[in-house]
């Protein structure tokens, strides 16, 4: 049997979305509770669809794993983020799913592309986490800034590569726009212009190749591009919304 889509569990989807909405409104403790509730259910709710189970597990790990960065954004003082353990687990989940799909042949081309897109999304979250780390390390431990910068830059590149292979123009655009903001923070040089152009190209391509993500892609640029104008703008933007 080949999969083009992954069968969602409606109850888990509803709880997961509730967590996302709570996080978007700044209710981070409530979001964590919703994610935990969904994580418990996802481990028991996919008896006949192990691929769908892993897909949703990876997405939940990703959203919960980014909460420390969102908590840090609400702090008035620099804080140590710690290791992005759940984000790393999310990446492992999706990479494992990719290997399983290649070995078993269960996923068709479209299904495999969706896994690649989600892998890219998680790498993008890892890059954003490292970007937030750069901001705080500049106050707390300046010698660690360069390694964090290198980690972020690598993750942005790999995230965009995976999202592009997955044909998800929204993920592409968001990753590229965040990368532009990061490059403005790092050096303010031409790399930010490169990533802004990449983001614009991905958004425009969505109009024909991924229409349902056209408007979300435009919104992604509108929300992130102002933070790529200068180092100061990037710093303020990242502190406000990682």
C-alpha positions in Angstrom: 0.0 0.0 0.0 1.4 3.4 -1.0 0.6 6.6 0.9 0.0 9.9 -0.7 -1.5 11.4 2.6 -1.2 10.5 6.2 -4.4 9.7 8.0 -5.0 12.2 10.8 -6.6 11.4 14.1 -9.2 14.1 14.5 -9.0 14.2 18.3 -5.3 14.5 18.4 -5.4 17.1 15.6 -7.8 19.2 17.6 -5.7 19.1 20.8 -2.5 19.8 18.9 -4.1 22.8 17.2 -5.4 24.1 20.5 -1.8 24.0 21.7 -0.6 25.9 18.7 -3.3 28.6 19.2 -2.4 28.9 22.9 1.2 29.3 22.0 0.4 32.0 19.4 -1.5 33.9 22.1 1.4 33.7 24.6 -0.3 31.1 26.8 2.8 28.9 26.9 2.1 26.8 29.9 -1.4 25.9 28.6 0.2 25.1 25.2 2.6 22.7 26.9 -0.2 20.9 28.6 -2.1 20.5 25.3 1.0 19.2 23.6 1.6 16.7 26.4 -2.0 15.5 26.2 -1.7 15.1 22.4 1.7 13.3 22.8 0.2 10.8 25.1 -2.6 10.1 22.7 -0.4 10.0 19.6 1.5 7.0 21.1 -1.7 5.0 21.2 -4.0 6.3 18.5 -2.4 5.0 15.3 -2.7 1.3 15.5 -3.1 0.9 11.7 -1.0 3.8 10.5 2.5 3.8 11.9 3.7 6.3 9.3 0.9 8.7 10.3 1.8 8.2 13.9 5.4 9.1 13.3 4.5 12.1 11.2 2.3 13.5 14.0 4.8 12.6 16.7 7.5 14.6 14.9 5.2 17.6 14.5 4.3 17.6 18.2 7.9 17.2 19.3 8.8 20.2 17.1 6.1 22.5 18.5 6.7 21.6 22.1 10.4 21.7 21.6 10.3 25.3 20.5 8.5 26.5 23.7 11.8 27.3 25.5 12.6 29.9 22.9 9.1 31.4 23.2 9.5 31.5 27.0 12.8 33.2 26.6 11.3 35.8 24.3 9.0 36.9 27.2 11.9 37.3 29.5 13.3 40.8 30.1 16.8 39.4 30.8 19.0 37.1 28.8 18.5 33.5 29.7 20.2 30.2 28.9 18.1 28.2 26.5 19.8 24.9 27.0 19.9 22.1 24.5 17.0 21.7 22.0 16.3 18.1 23.1 12.8 17.8 21.8 13.6 19.5 18.5 16.5 17.0 18.0 14.0 14.2 18.7 11.6 15.6 16.1 14.4 15.7 13.6 15.3 12.1 14.5 11.7 11.1 14.0 11.4 12.5 10.5 14.8 11.3 9.4 13.9 7.8 10.7 10.6 8.1 8.8 12.5 9.0 5.6 14.7 5.9 6.0 11.7 3.6 6.7 9.9 4.9 3.7 12.8 4.3 1.4 13.4 0.8 2.7 9.8 -0.3 2.7 8.5 1.5 -0.4 5.3 2.3 1.5 5.4 6.0 0.7 4.8 7.2 -2.9 6.6 10.2 -4.3 4.1 12.7 -2.9 4.1 11.1 0.6 7.8 11.1 0.7 7.9 14.8 -0.3 5.7 15.6 2.6 8.1 13.9 5.0 11.0 15.9 3.4 9.0 19.1 3.9 8.4 18.3 7.6 12.1 17.5 8.0 12.9 20.9 6.6 10.4 22.6 9.0 12.1 21.0 12.0 15.6 22.0 10.8 14.1 25.5 10.4 13.0 25.5 14.0 16.4 24.3 15.1 17.9 27.2 13.2 15.6 29.7 14.8 16.4 28.2 18.2 20.1 28.6 17.5 19.4 32.2 16.3 17.7 33.0 19.7 20.8 31.5 21.4 23.0 33.8 19.4 21.1 36.8 20.8 21.4 35.7 24.4 25.0 34.3 24.2 26.2 37.7 23.1 25.3 38.9 26.6 26.0 35.7 28.6 29.0 33.9 26.9 30.4 35.8 23.9 32.9 33.1 23.0 30.1 30.7 22.3 28.4 33.1 19.8 30.4 32.0 16.7 29.6 28.3 17.1 26.0 29.1 17.6 26.1 31.3 14.4 27.6 28.5 12.4 25.0 26.0 13.7 22.2 28.3 12.8 23.6 29.0 9.3 24.0 25.3 8.6 20.5 24.5 9.7 18.9 27.3 7.6 20.7 26.0 4.5 19.7 22.3 5.2 16.2 23.3 6.2 15.6 25.2 2.9 17.0 22.3 1.0 14.6 19.8 2.6 11.6 22.1 2.4 12.3 22.7 -1.3 12.6 18.9 -2.0 9.2 18.6 -0.2 7.6 21.2 -2.5 6.2 23.2 0.5 6.5 26.8 -0.6 5.3 28.2 2.8 8.0 26.3 4.6 10.5 27.4 2.0 9.5 31.1 2.3 9.4 31.1 6.1 12.8 29.4 6.4 14.4 31.8 3.9 12.8 34.9 5.5 14.1 33.8 8.9 17.5 33.1 7.4 17.6 36.7 6.0 16.8 38.0 9.5 19.6 35.8 11.0 22.1 37.1 8.4 21.2 40.7 9.2 21.9 39.9 12.9 25.2 38.1 12.1 26.8 40.5 9.7 24.2 42.7 8.0 25.9 41.9 4.7 24.8 40.6 1.3 23.7 37.2 2.6 20.6 38.7 3.9 19.8 40.1 0.5 20.3 36.6 -1.0 17.9 35.0 1.5 15.3 37.8 1.0 15.4 37.1 -2.8 15.0 33.4 -2.1 12.0 34.0 0.1 10.4 36.2 -2.5 11.0 33.7 -5.2 9.5 30.9 -3.1 6.5 32.9 -2.3 5.9 33.8 -6.0 6.3 30.2 -7.0 3.6 29.2 -4.6 1.1 31.1 -6.7 1.3 28.4 -9.4 2.9 25.4 -7.8 1.4 25.5 -4.3 -1.6 27.8 -4.4 -3.0 27.0 -0.9 0.3 28.3 0.5 0.5 31.5 -1.6 -1.1 33.8 0.9 0.6 32.3 4.0 3.9 32.7 2.1 3.3 36.4 1.5 2.3 36.8 5.2 5.6 35.1 6.2 7.6 37.6 4.3 5.6 40.5 5.6 6.2 39.3 9.2 9.9 38.5 8.9 11.4 40.8 6.2 11.3 44.0 8.3 13.6 42.3 10.8 16.2 41.8 8.0 16.8 45.6 7.5 19.6 45.9 9.9 21.3 44.3 12.9 19.3 46.4 15.3 16.0 45.5 13.5 17.0 41.8 13.5 17.8 41.8 17.2 14.5 43.5 18.1 12.5 41.2 15.8 14.1 38.0 17.1 13.6 39.0 20.8 10.0 39.8 20.1 9.2 36.7 18.0 11.9 34.1 17.6 
